[in-house]
Amino acid sequence: MNPTQAIVFLLALVCCYLCALELATRLLLPRLSHTQHRLASDYLAARTLSRKWPDGSDTVLIVGNSLLVDAIDRTDLQRRMPGYHTALYPVESTTYLDWYFGLRRLFSEGSRPSLVMLTVNVRHVLSDSTNGEAFARSMMRMSDLMDVSRAAKLNMMSTSTYFFANLSEWLGTRASIRNVLLEEWLPGAPLLVAHFSTRAAAVPVTATRLAAARLQKMRDLCNSYGAGFALLIPPALSAGDPASALVKEAGQLNVTVLLPFRPGEMPPEAFADGFHLNPRGAARFTERTAVDLRRAFALSQTRP
């Protein structure tokens, strides 16, 4: 075998290896990972939502991050909201930019809910970060790449990483695969997490003006596709959380913000780690969310 043939053979092996990784990721990961299976199912449900459910119910698409995963009991919420069809699509580690561009993709793919409700806290609305390669693969349109790069302040290396992750299931889910392996290696990790409390620097109340402006931009995006919009803020353990200030700022821009529990109102025993709710807290939050949502968006009035 001459050098040219050896190089060609080596490149062919590399291509076969990469193709095998891509195929295995697409076929096996949803079966091995409960989280990936849930994400795929929720994404399909969100993408295919029409304005009305077949039984005539108004459709409500609720998106968010891990706060939504732990804060809302899907079955109980649907039970408490006759006349509405609720579809939840939570994606862990996402913030405002993930969902602004994620909604652009969902709308472009035909999703037409009557109402979109973003479930994150004030800090997440203010964040300039995205969920990296996972976001680029599952939530970003390729045509939005440069807009994402500017909004998230990416350098050229990161932008190119997003480009390739958008095309490859393997590149886009590497972090998820690592998490699956860690779950198998440390099966008791969730029990350990419950003993940690999450702390972060306080958000200045003055930052709520920027947060409200961002929410107005997302509302305008939803309105352009005939959908209403609201922000749902999960409970905060600290009474100093600026959620109440954001409600006032957003109200001046005619953006609906639902705050079922004031900051510090939910008792500490309702939290799993000082940040996410436990099942007891989720039951209380789900009950109030259903009430507030029905009050803010009456039947057949969810569209702008």
Steps between C-alpha positions, in 0.01 A plus 500: 500500500651831389472822708207634299303181546583499871370856540180418310451187711553696822252770394248231411539348847451840663184561294364158593573568866323837493203355312475220756502755785231706329278200430541355848417836658184543296376145563619412849510817712119554516465139614775514761423843645163575657573873468574477127188292444294763682658784303430330168139431596440853632662657192274305266193601700606868502582507129165355397277719718217673317291792624226268619516143623267256319248530785490881455729580794738795482861378490758625748871433443701528823877513450783546746794334672551267797288734714204402282588130521473508879232768544207374293312173532389447139209272575366715781532822297301351213237370743458847648464670161198361315457674166875535454754256361837548666828380348823529700842519337767552769868486400753499781765776520315736265447875544338787310714484186451125467126548494489815290679319219339169591156651450609646169586149390177348632288763328689453173431126523126556530430520873192718557396500868240744624726598787870466577612513862870526586587360843830637630611742770620859463866398492433271204320777311808720540751232401700542177602134489356203313509128563798453268511217250173349621323829425667523159381152408146487634380861529687719251430549132811512288373824348509658849866411563641851456216655703576250777869579478435872547240456775709252701826686427666190355851504357578344163602166654173467691300607196663230289428246777132595488505463121625140511287409803190611309583241234609211723301310761824372650652844546173643624443236767850433631418668831184290533694182432748598770211558741353158420833336578530696823149394602601137452826551686342701787137379524454668837601847379143645514482408868827680563388812314210543741751578775648794312350847484533720192631851555568778252569871505196721546336649190470882520140616494599755234578211263130419478458774239729308264322177585163657418632624165616148417162359589335760276718377212394141564137605526524676163648183350212289629242760395638500146395134476160559660593375847466670834794512738563497874791449736439259786744553788563199728520554877817649649620422848644849553261783574749733328448346156407776247204306355241742638689795350500326161123455518463880527754579228349248260150627572600843368588330169177296496690176554324247721709357785344238726638483853296236686724525807671819613875471569548340842136387524562133421637336819854353498367146548338523155844522331726209412821702496406860572439558128289217354170394652435157645174310424319671788598844375416405140147400603439841658657688212304305239173576676562876511640508146179348364294764680717792388520374143124461464450845649756673275404322177131421479382236255516608134686816603855364499581652165612865488 
